[in-house]
Amino acid sequence: MFIDTHTHLYLDDFQHDVEMVINRAEVTGVTKMLLPNIDSTSWEGMLALANHYKESMFMMAGLHPTSVLPETSVSEIDAVEQQLSTGRFIAVGEIGIDLYWDKTHLSLQEEVFRHQLRLAKKHNLPVAIHVRSSYNEVWRILKQEMAPGLRGVFHCFPGNEIQARQVTELGFMLGIGGVVTYKNSVMQKVVAEVSLEHLVLETDAPFLTPVPFRGKRNEPAYIPIIAEKIAELCNTSVNEVAEITTRNAVNLFHLNA
């Protein structure tokens, strides 16, 4: 059994064939799919999907850093808090800092990230952290906000072996997706050196499609391809990768095995 710990199946990319996408995932052994929120535009689609597929879809509540804007941040965070109050969510995500496209709102991104970490502590939920061109900023705030019980995953882990060691020593997981299959990816060195006990699998579908499908739409059915690459790098079996990463995800997100 596999768990895709980060997939955006509610996006328009899947509007015409999401049922077939989910069926393909289940055929390949991906039985649970975790849905991180983006912003107010994604609540409706995510809630509808989770309501329809109650046994396989699990939701996160959060505001994505690229959606952090001065004119809407207050209302967006209010919506996150309202959703968390329902008790239907397994994590706070996708949250973090993204400086790849735009550094204009860095201070606001930091403020919103810090606030959402505190929401996670308040509700005793794990976090799914988005880090893009922002490892130092994220690490600084996370260290400042660290407290007993705060846990989570660095989604699409972007760092090197030293940073991976920092993250895992703090008790956080590394989310490994299709990037690990790319030629000369730094992730290959990271995965080869980090114990499987610190890894969870993810697709970030429809983005970051693994080889040999790179350039096409990503989907949860490709999780076994990621697991095969990890097994190769760790000199172990796909079954062991599946068993350990699934156990990691179940424990982190308090899912039913």
C-alpha positions as protocol buffer text, in pm:
chain_id: "A"
residue {
  index: 1
  type: MET
  ca { x: 0 y: 0 z: 0 }
}
residue {
  index: 2
  type: PHE
  ca { x: 115 y: 352 z: -82 }
}
residue {
  index: 3
  type: ILE
  ca { x: 4 y: 695 z: 39 }
}
residue {
  index: 4
  type: ASP
  ca { x: 35 y: 1006 z: -176 }
}
residue {
  index: 5
  type: THR
  ca { x: 88 y: 1268 z: 95 }
}
residue {
  index: 6
  type: HIS
  ca { x: 55 y: 1571 z: -133 }
}
residue {
  index: 7
  type: THR
  ca { x: -169 y: 1591 z: -439 }
}
residue {
  index: 8
  type: HIS
  ca { x: -396 y: 1861 z: -586 }
}
residue {
  index: 9
  type: LEU
  ca { x: -663 y: 1643 z: -748 }
}
residue {
  index: 10
  type: TYR
  ca { x: -925 y: 1917 z: -707 }
}
residue {
  index: 11
  type: LEU
  ca { x: -757 y: 2143 z: -965 }
}
residue {
  index: 12
  type: ASP
  ca { x: -903 y: 2202 z: -1311 }
}
residue {
  index: 13
  type: ASP
  ca { x: -635 y: 1974 z: -1458 }
}
residue {
  index: 14
  type: PHE
  ca { x: -843 y: 1680 z: -1334 }
}
residue {
  index: 15
  type: GLN
  ca { x: -1196 y: 1812 z: -1382 }
}
residue {
  index: 16
  type: HIS
  ca { x: -1280 y: 1581 z: -1673 }
}
residue {
  index: 17
  type: ASP
  ca { x: -1133 y: 1252 z: -1551 }
}
residue {
  index: 18
  type: VAL
  ca { x: -1070 y: 1263 z: -1177 }
}
residue {
  index: 19
  type: GLU
  ca { x: -1260 y: 937 z: -1122 }
}
residue {
  index: 20
  type: MET
  ca { x: -1035 y: 755 z: -1369 }
}
residue {
  index: 21
  type: VAL
  ca { x: -728 y: 915 z: -1210 }
}
residue {
  index: 22
  type: ILE
  ca { x: -833 y: 789 z: -868 }
}
residue {
  index: 23
  type: ASN
  ca { x: -910 y: 443 z: -1006 }
}
residue {
  index: 24
  type: ARG
  ca { x: -565 y: 424 z: -1166 }
}
residue {
  index: 25
  type: ALA
  ca { x: -409 y: 522 z: -835 }
}
residue {
  index: 26
  type: GLU
  ca { x: -595 y: 252 z: -647 }
}
residue {
  index: 27
  type: VAL
  ca { x: -495 y: -10 z: -904 }
}
residue {
  index: 28
  type: THR
  ca { x: -128 y: 73 z: -842 }
}
residue {
  index: 29
  type: GLY
  ca { x: -178 y: 44 z: -466 }
}
residue {
  index: 30
  type: VAL
  ca { x: -217 y: 412 z: -378 }
}
residue {
  index: 31
  type: THR
  ca { x: -510 y: 388 z: -139 }
}
residue {
  index: 32
  type: LYS
  ca { x: -492 y: 724 z: 37 }
}
residue {
  index: 33
  type: MET
  ca { x: -438 y: 1070 z: -110 }
}
residue {
  index: 34
  type: LEU
  ca { x: -381 y: 1384 z: 97 }
}
residue {
  index: 35
  type: LEU
  ca { x: -513 y: 1716 z: -35 }
}
residue {
  index: 36
  type: PRO
  ca { x: -333 y: 2038 z: 68 }
}
residue {
  index: 37
  type: ASN
  ca { x: -531 y: 2358 z: 28 }
}
residue {
  index: 38
  type: ILE
  ca { x: -408 y: 2656 z: -176 }
}
residue {
  index: 39
  type: ASP
  ca { x: -642 y: 2948 z: -100 }
}
residue {
  index: 40
  type: SER
  ca { x: -1009 y: 3047 z: -106 }
}
residue {
  index: 41
  type: THR
  ca { x: -1041 y: 2936 z: -469 }
}
residue {
  index: 42
  type: SER
  ca { x: -967 y: 2574 z: -380 }
}
residue {
  index: 43
  type: TRP
  ca { x: -1192 y: 2511 z: -80 }
}
residue {
  index: 44
  type: GLU
  ca { x: -1501 y: 2418 z: -282 }
}
residue {
  index: 45
  type: GLY
  ca { x: -1330 y: 2170 z: -509 }
}
residue {
  index: 46
  type: MET
  ca { x: -1130 y: 2010 z: -230 }
}
residue {
  index: 47
  type: LEU
  ca { x: -1429 y: 1972 z: 1 }
}
residue {
  index: 48
  type: ALA
  ca { x: -1640 y: 1822 z: -277 }
}
residue {
  index: 49
  type: LEU
  ca { x: -1373 y: 1567 z: -363 }
}
residue {
  index: 50
  type: ALA
  ca { x: -1318 y: 1467 z: -2 }
}
residue {
  index: 51
  type: ASN
  ca { x: -1692 y: 1436 z: 58 }
}
residue {
  index: 52
  type: HIS
  ca { x: -1729 y: 1206 z: -242 }
}
residue {
  index: 53
  type: TYR
  ca { x: -1425 y: 988 z: -166 }
}
residue {
  index: 54
  type: LYS
  ca { x: -1439 y: 970 z: 212 }
}
residue {
  index: 55
  type: GLU
  ca { x: -1226 y: 655 z: 240 }
}
residue {
  index: 56
  type: SER
  ca { x: -934 y: 775 z: 28 }
}
residue {
  index: 57
  type: MET
  ca { x: -920 y: 1157 z: 41 }
}
residue {
  index: 58
  type: PHE
  ca { x: -795 y: 1352 z: 342 }
}
residue {
  index: 59
  type: MET
  ca { x: -781 y: 1731 z: 361 }
}
residue {
  index: 60
  type: MET
  ca { x: -539 y: 1994 z: 485 }
}
residue {
  index: 61
  type: ALA
  ca { x: -633 y: 2355 z: 565 }
}
residue {
  index: 62
  type: GLY
  ca { x: -385 y: 2629 z: 488 }
}
residue {
  index: 63
  type: LEU
  ca { x: -288 y: 2929 z: 278 }
}
residue {
  index: 64
  type: HIS
  ca { x: -20 y: 2871 z: 15 }
}
residue {
  index: 65
  type: PRO
  ca { x: 261 y: 3130 z: 30 }
}
residue {
  index: 66
  type: THR
  ca { x: 214 y: 3243 z: -331 }
}
residue {
  index: 67
  type: SER
  ca { x: -144 y: 3336 z: -237 }
}
residue {
  index: 68
  type: VAL
  ca { x: -32 y: 3559 z: 50 }
}
residue {
  index: 69
  type: LEU
  ca { x: -126 y: 3911 z: -60 }
}
residue {
  index: 70
  type: PRO
  ca { x: -179 y: 4229 z: 147 }
}
residue {
  index: 71
  type: GLU
  ca { x: -534 y: 4283 z: 26 }
}
residue {
  index: 72
  type: THR
  ca { x: -661 y: 3931 z: 102 }
}
residue {
  index: 73
  type: SER
  ca { x: -437 y: 3774 z: 368 }
}
residue {
  index: 74
  type: VAL
  ca { x: -668 y: 3856 z: 661 }
}
residue {
  index: 75
  type: SER
  ca { x: -979 y: 3708 z: 500 }
}
residue {
  index: 76
  type: GLU
  ca { x: -782 y: 3408 z: 373 }
}
residue {
  index: 77
  type: ILE
  ca { x: -646 y: 3326 z: 717 }
}
residue {
  index: 78
  type: ASP
  ca { x: -992 y: 3375 z: 867 }
}
residue {
  index: 79
  type: ALA
  ca { x: -1116 y: 3110 z: 624 }
}
residue {
  index: 80
  type: VAL
  ca { x: -837 y: 2872 z: 727 }
}
residue {
  index: 81
  type: GLU
  ca { x: -923 y: 2919 z: 1093 }
}
residue {
  index: 82
  type: GLN
  ca { x: -1290 y: 2862 z: 1025 }
}
residue {
  index: 83
  type: GLN
  ca { x: -1221 y: 2539 z: 839 }
}
residue {
  index: 84
  type: LEU
  ca { x: -986 y: 2411 z: 1110 }
}
residue {
  index: 85
  type: SER
  ca { x: -1258 y: 2467 z: 1368 }
}
residue {
  index: 86
  type: THR
  ca { x: -1468 y: 2198 z: 1197 }
}
residue {
  index: 87
  type: GLY
  ca { x: -1221 y: 1927 z: 1299 }
}
residue {
  index: 88
  type: ARG
  ca { x: -1227 y: 1768 z: 953 }
}
residue {
  index: 89
  type: PHE
  ca { x: -864 y: 1834 z: 863 }
}
residue {
  index: 90
  type: ILE
  ca { x: -559 y: 1614 z: 915 }
}
residue {
  index: 91
  type: ALA
  ca { x: -295 y: 1888 z: 876 }
}
residue {
  index: 92
  type: VAL
  ca { x: -225 y: 2257 z: 826 }
}
residue {
  index: 93
  type: GLY
  ca { x: -100 y: 2301 z: 473 }
}
residue {
  index: 94
  type: GLU
  ca { x: 21 y: 2397 z: 232 }
}
residue {
  index: 95
  type: ILE
  ca { x: 207 y: 2670 z: 418 }
}
residue {
  index: 96
  type: GLY
  ca { x: 554 y: 2820 z: 403 }
}
residue {
  index: 97
  type: ILE
  ca { x: 755 y: 3076 z: 208 }
}
residue {
  index: 98
  type: ASP
  ca { x: 812 y: 3104 z: -167 }
}
residue {
  index: 99
  type: LEU
  ca { x: 1071 y: 3351 z: -294 }
}
residue {
  index: 100
  type: TYR
  ca { x: 1118 y: 3195 z: -636 }
}
residue {
  index: 101
  type: TRP
  ca { x: 873 y: 3417 z: -823 }
}
residue {
  index: 102
  type: ASP
  ca { x: 846 y: 3726 z: -608 }
}
residue {
  index: 103
  type: LYS
  ca { x: 1017 y: 3862 z: -295 }
}
residue {
  index: 104
  type: THR
  ca { x: 785 y: 4165 z: -264 }
}
residue {
  index: 105
  type: HIS
  ca { x: 576 y: 4025 z: 20 }
}
residue {
  index: 106
  type: LEU
  ca { x: 847 y: 3840 z: 212 }
}
residue {
  index: 107
  type: SER
  ca { x: 766 y: 3999 z: 548 }
}
residue {
  index: 108
  type: LEU
  ca { x: 396 y: 3920 z: 505 }
}
residue {
  index: 109
  type: GLN
  ca { x: 473 y: 3564 z: 398 }
}
residue {
  index: 110
  type: GLU
  ca { x: 683 y: 3524 z: 711 }
}
residue {
  index: 111
  type: GLU
  ca { x: 403 y: 3663 z: 930 }
}
residue {
  index: 112
  type: VAL
  ca { x: 142 y: 3433 z: 774 }
}
residue {
  index: 113
  type: PHE
  ca { x: 371 y: 3131 z: 796 }
}
residue {
  index: 114
  type: ARG
  ca { x: 435 y: 3198 z: 1163 }
}
residue {
  index: 115
  type: HIS
  ca { x: 62 y: 3240 z: 1229 }
}
residue {
  index: 116
  type: GLN
  ca { x: -21 y: 2910 z: 1058 }
}
residue {
  index: 117
  type: LEU
  ca { x: 247 y: 2727 z: 1256 }
}
residue {
  index: 118
  type: ARG
  ca { x: 75 y: 2856 z: 1568 }
}
residue {
  index: 119
  type: LEU
  ca { x: -259 y: 2732 z: 1436 }
}
residue {
  index: 120
  type: ALA
  ca { x: -104 y: 2389 z: 1394 }
}
residue {
  index: 121
  type: LYS
  ca { x: 16 y: 2395 z: 1754 }
}
residue {
  index: 122
  type: LYS
  ca { x: -326 y: 2512 z: 1873 }
}
residue {
  index: 123
  type: HIS
  ca { x: -506 y: 2228 z: 1692 }
}
residue {
  index: 124
  type: ASN
  ca { x: -230 y: 1970 z: 1746 }
}
residue {
  index: 125
  type: LEU
  ca { x: -195 y: 1907 z: 1374 }
}
residue {
  index: 126
  type: PRO
  ca { x: 110 y: 1842 z: 1156 }
}
residue {
  index: 127
  type: VAL
  ca { x: 216 y: 2093 z: 891 }
}
residue {
  index: 128
  type: ALA
  ca { x: 300 y: 2056 z: 523 }
}
residue {
  index: 129
  type: ILE
  ca { x: 568 y: 2316 z: 453 }
}
residue {
  index: 130
  type: HIS
  ca { x: 634 y: 2467 z: 110 }
}
residue {
  index: 131
  type: VAL
  ca { x: 995 y: 2582 z: 72 }
}
residue {
  index: 132
  type: ARG
  ca { x: 1111 y: 2737 z: -254 }
}
residue {
  index: 133
  type: SER
  ca { x: 1423 y: 2953 z: -263 }
}
residue {
  index: 134
  type: SER
  ca { x: 1351 y: 3014 z: 104 }
}
residue {
  index: 135
  type: TYR
  ca { x: 1512 y: 2744 z: 317 }
}
residue {
  index: 136
  type: ASN
  ca { x: 1695 y: 2985 z: 548 }
}
residue {
  index: 137
  type: GLU
  ca { x: 1383 y: 3197 z: 607 }
}
residue {
  index: 138
  type: VAL
  ca { x: 1165 y: 2893 z: 675 }
}
residue {
  index: 139
  type: TRP
  ca { x: 1425 y: 2734 z: 900 }
}
residue {
  index: 140
  type: ARG
  ca { x: 1467 y: 3049 z: 1110 }
}
residue {
  index: 141
  type: ILE
  ca { x: 1095 y: 3084 z: 1176 }
}
residue {
  index: 142
  type: LEU
  ca { x: 1043 y: 2713 z: 1236 }
}
residue {
  index: 143
  type: LYS
  ca { x: 1320 y: 2706 z: 1494 }
}
residue {
  index: 144
  type: GLN
  ca { x: 1167 y: 3009 z: 1670 }
}
residue {
  index: 145
  type: GLU
  ca { x: 820 y: 2851 z: 1675 }
}
residue {
  index: 146
  type: MET
  ca { x: 932 y: 2498 z: 1758 }
}
residue {
  index: 147
  type: ALA
  ca { x: 749 y: 2343 z: 2052 }
}
residue {
  index: 148
  type: PRO
  ca { x: 663 y: 1993 z: 2176 }
}
residue {
  index: 149
  type: GLY
  ca { x: 413 y: 1835 z: 1941 }
}
residue {
  index: 150
  type: LEU
  ca { x: 492 y: 2050 z: 1637 }
}
residue {
  index: 151
  type: ARG
  ca { x: 565 y: 1809 z: 1356 }
}
residue {
  index: 152
  type: GLY
  ca { x: 527 y: 1784 z: 982 }
}
residue {
  index: 153
  type: VAL
  ca { x: 686 y: 1741 z: 642 }
}
residue {
  index: 154
  type: PHE
  ca { x: 901 y: 1957 z: 419 }
}
residue {
  index: 155
  type: HIS
  ca { x: 699 y: 1915 z: 99 }
}
residue {
  index: 156
  type: CYS
  ca { x: 910 y: 1851 z: -213 }
}
residue {
  index: 157
  type: PHE
  ca { x: 1219 y: 1882 z: 5 }
}
residue {
  index: 158
  type: PRO
  ca { x: 1448 y: 2131 z: -173 }
}
residue {
  index: 159
  type: GLY
  ca { x: 1769 y: 2107 z: 28 }
}
residue {
  index: 160
  type: ASN
  ca { x: 2102 y: 1929 z: 45 }
}
residue {
  index: 161
  type: GLU
  ca { x: 2228 y: 1654 z: 275 }
}
residue {
  index: 162
  type: ILE
  ca { x: 2322 y: 1895 z: 555 }
}
residue {
  index: 163
  type: GLN
  ca { x: 1981 y: 2062 z: 549 }
}
residue {
  index: 164
  type: ALA
  ca { x: 1811 y: 1722 z: 535 }
}
residue {
  index: 165
  type: ARG
  ca { x: 1995 y: 1627 z: 853 }
}
residue {
  index: 166
  type: GLN
  ca { x: 1880 y: 1951 z: 1020 }
}
residue {
  index: 167
  type: VAL
  ca { x: 1519 y: 1885 z: 928 }
}
residue {
  index: 168
  type: THR
  ca { x: 1513 y: 1520 z: 1032 }
}
residue {
  index: 169
  type: GLU
  ca { x: 1693 y: 1589 z: 1360 }
}
residue {
  index: 170
  type: LEU
  ca { x: 1413 y: 1834 z: 1439 }
}
residue {
  index: 171
  type: GLY
  ca { x: 1168 y: 1547 z: 1387 }
}
residue {
  index: 172
  type: PHE
  ca { x: 1029 y: 1652 z: 1050 }
}
residue {
  index: 173
  type: MET
  ca { x: 980 y: 1428 z: 747 }
}
residue {
  index: 174
  type: LEU
  ca { x: 1109 y: 1486 z: 395 }
}
residue {
  index: 175
  type: GLY
  ca { x: 849 y: 1472 z: 119 }
}
residue {
  index: 176
  type: ILE
  ca { x: 1002 y: 1297 z: -182 }
}
residue {
  index: 177
  type: GLY
  ca { x: 836 y: 1318 z: -523 }
}
residue {
  index: 178
  type: GLY
  ca { x: 909 y: 1301 z: -893 }
}
residue {
  index: 179
  type: VAL
  ca { x: 1216 y: 1526 z: -872 }
}
residue {
  index: 180
  type: VAL
  ca { x: 1413 y: 1231 z: -732 }
}
residue {
  index: 181
  type: THR
  ca { x: 1384 y: 1062 z: -1073 }
}
residue {
  index: 182
  type: TYR
  ca { x: 1538 y: 1355 z: -1262 }
}
residue {
  index: 183
  type: LYS
  ca { x: 1891 y: 1315 z: -1393 }
}
residue {
  index: 184
  type: ASN
  ca { x: 2152 y: 1471 z: -1162 }
}
residue {
  index: 185
  type: SER
  ca { x: 1886 y: 1567 z: -905 }
}
residue {
  index: 186
  type: VAL
  ca { x: 2032 y: 1666 z: -567 }
}
residue {
  index: 187
  type: MET
  ca { x: 1749 y: 1464 z: -415 }
}
residue {
  index: 188
  type: GLN
  ca { x: 1918 y: 1143 z: -521 }
}
residue {
  index: 189
  type: LYS
  ca { x: 2214 y: 1215 z: -292 }
}
residue {
  index: 190
  type: VAL
  ca { x: 1981 y: 1315 z: -9 }
}
residue {
  index: 191
  type: VAL
  ca { x: 1769 y: 1001 z: -36 }
}
residue {
  index: 192
  type: ALA
  ca { x: 2076 y: 779 z: -56 }
}
residue {
  index: 193
  type: GLU
  ca { x: 2202 y: 919 z: 275 }
}
residue {
  index: 194
  type: VAL
  ca { x: 1879 y: 962 z: 473 }
}
residue {
  index: 195
  type: SER
  ca { x: 1706 y: 671 z: 641 }
}
residue {
  index: 196
  type: LEU
  ca { x: 1371 y: 564 z: 502 }
}
residue {
  index: 197
  type: GLU
  ca { x: 1232 y: 634 z: 847 }
}
residue {
  index: 198
  type: HIS
  ca { x: 1241 y: 1004 z: 758 }
}
residue {
  index: 199
  type: LEU
  ca { x: 1067 y: 990 z: 419 }
}
residue {
  index: 200
  type: VAL
  ca { x: 711 y: 1012 z: 290 }
}
residue {
  index: 201
  type: LEU
  ca { x: 603 y: 985 z: -73 }
}
residue {
  index: 202
  type: GLU
  ca { x: 418 y: 1252 z: -270 }
}
residue {
  index: 203
  type: THR
  ca { x: 339 y: 1354 z: -626 }
}
residue {
  index: 204
  type: ASP
  ca { x: 234 y: 1722 z: -601 }
}
residue {
  index: 205
  type: ALA
  ca { x: 7 y: 1628 z: -893 }
}
residue {
  index: 206
  type: PRO
  ca { x: -46 y: 1770 z: -1148 }
}
residue {
  index: 207
  type: PHE
  ca { x: 307 y: 1910 z: -1110 }
}
residue {
  index: 208
  type: LEU
  ca { x: 660 y: 1758 z: -1097 }
}
residue {
  index: 209
  type: THR
  ca { x: 585 y: 1444 z: -1297 }
}
residue {
  index: 210
  type: PRO
  ca { x: 848 y: 1169 z: -1261 }
}
residue {
  index: 211
  type: VAL
  ca { x: 1054 y: 1022 z: -1544 }
}
residue {
  index: 212
  type: PRO
  ca { x: 953 y: 866 z: -1785 }
}
residue {
  index: 213
  type: PHE
  ca { x: 637 y: 1081 z: -1792 }
}
residue {
  index: 214
  type: ARG
  ca { x: 807 y: 1414 z: -1725 }
}
residue {
  index: 215
  type: GLY
  ca { x: 638 y: 1691 z: -1923 }
}
residue {
  index: 216
  type: LYS
  ca { x: 295 y: 1533 z: -1889 }
}
residue {
  index: 217
  type: ARG
  ca { x: 35 y: 1572 z: -1616 }
}
residue {
  index: 218
  type: ASN
  ca { x: 135 y: 1409 z: -1290 }
}
residue {
  index: 219
  type: GLU
  ca { x: -105 y: 1185 z: -1096 }
}
residue {
  index: 220
  type: PRO
  ca { x: -103 y: 965 z: -784 }
}
residue {
  index: 221
  type: ALA
  ca { x: -69 y: 646 z: -991 }
}
residue {
  index: 222
  type: TYR
  ca { x: 295 y: 744 z: -1043 }
}
residue {
  index: 223
  type: ILE
  ca { x: 383 y: 704 z: -675 }
}
residue {
  index: 224
  type: PRO
  ca { x: 523 y: 351 z: -736 }
}
residue {
  index: 225
  type: ILE
  ca { x: 767 y: 499 z: -991 }
}
residue {
  index: 226
  type: ILE
  ca { x: 900 y: 730 z: -719 }
}
residue {
  index: 227
  type: ALA
  ca { x: 918 y: 436 z: -478 }
}
residue {
  index: 228
  type: GLU
  ca { x: 1117 y: 233 z: -732 }
}
residue {
  index: 229
  type: LYS
  ca { x: 1376 y: 508 z: -764 }
}
residue {
  index: 230
  type: ILE
  ca { x: 1404 y: 540 z: -386 }
}
residue {
  index: 231
  type: ALA
  ca { x: 1445 y: 163 z: -356 }
}
residue {
  index: 232
  type: GLU
  ca { x: 1726 y: 176 z: -613 }
}
residue {
  index: 233
  type: LEU
  ca { x: 1903 y: 459 z: -431 }
}
residue {
  index: 234
  type: CYS
  ca { x: 1867 y: 292 z: -90 }
}
residue {
  index: 235
  type: ASN
  ca { x: 1957 y: -56 z: -217 }
}
residue {
  index: 236
  type: THR
  ca { x: 1635 y: -206 z: -89 }
}
residue {
  index: 237
  type: SER
  ca { x: 1302 y: -335 z: -221 }
}
residue {
  index: 238
  type: VAL
  ca { x: 999 y: -140 z: -336 }
}
residue {
  index: 239
  type: ASN
  ca { x: 795 y: -333 z: -80 }
}
residue {
  index: 240
  type: GLU
  ca { x: 1015 y: -204 z: 200 }
}
residue {
  index: 241
  type: VAL
  ca { x: 989 y: 153 z: 70 }
}
residue {
  index: 242
  type: ALA
  ca { x: 610 y: 115 z: 56 }
}
residue {
  index: 243
  type: GLU
  ca { x: 588 y: -33 z: 404 }
}
residue {
  index: 244
  type: ILE
  ca { x: 809 y: 222 z: 578 }
}
residue {
  index: 245
  type: THR
  ca { x: 688 y: 536 z: 401 }
}
residue {
  index: 246
  type: THR
  ca { x: 326 y: 433 z: 450 }
}
residue {
  index: 247
  type: ARG
  ca { x: 386 y: 377 z: 819 }
}
residue {
  index: 248
  type: ASN
  ca { x: 557 y: 717 z: 839 }
}
residue {
  index: 249
  type: ALA
  ca { x: 257 y: 889 z: 676 }
}
residue {
  index: 250
  type: VAL
  ca { x: 5 y: 705 z: 893 }
}
residue {
  index: 251
  type: ASN
  ca { x: 190 y: 807 z: 1208 }
}
residue {
  index: 252
  type: LEU
  ca { x: 253 y: 1165 z: 1103 }
}
residue {
  index: 253
  type: PHE
  ca { x: -101 y: 1243 z: 989 }
}
residue {
  index: 254
  type: HIS
  ca { x: -280 y: 1009 z: 1233 }
}
residue {
  index: 255
  type: LEU
  ca { x: -444 y: 811 z: 954 }
}
residue {
  index: 256
  type: ASN
  ca { x: -608 y: 472 z: 981 }
}
residue {
  index: 257
  type: ALA
  ca { x: -368 y: 208 z: 849 }
}
